[in-house]
Amino acid sequence: DGYSIGAYWTHFGASGWYLDGVVQGTWFDAEADSKRQFKLNRDGFGFAASLEGGYPIALGNGWTIEPQAQLIYQTLVNGSGHDGAALVRFSDVESLAGRIGARLAKGWALDEGPRPRMLTAWLKASLWNEFLGDPKTSFSSASGMIPFRSDLGGAWGEVRVGVDSQIARNAALYASAGYSVGFDGRSHAYDGRLGVKVTW
């Protein structure tokens, strides 16, 4: 179980550039079970902060291209726990991910007037790099703690396509799908998102 609280800030410049900032804290309670009936319970706290900037460039006929850059920092304090057979000690985990990319978009007005509702289709390509991502988990034994390390660093590419549609003056429907692949050839992922955004 996890409980989060966060805040975001957005600033638009006169020429159309923007900055997006997000901070979030999460308190969680985790439980792991095994086939041998051992259980491991632990509490933890996570913090994340993101800063993203972009500048849209009009290409004409409703098309825009928007170069973007983003930096995301995350930390997770796990602590330790005992599953009845061994002490399990989790190192604090830190992540620092950077992204550069561009978003190509095409917009259509859904109705008439000075402020029409808009439908926007877009394609976004990004290059990511994880600069940290080296967590360690240690298990107790008769000869002491035995560490296991993970290497989550490295670079990967991501492509996303999506549609955003204003369904009311203060509400929008969005849908997107994405594919990412690690440049080391060891990982790839697909994902999809669907939601409604309401402003007031």
Summary of the structure (lengths in Angstrom):
residues: 200
radius of gyration: 21.7
end to end distance: 29.4
largest distance: 75.9
contacts: 519
relative contact order: 0.12
helix: 0%
strand: 74%
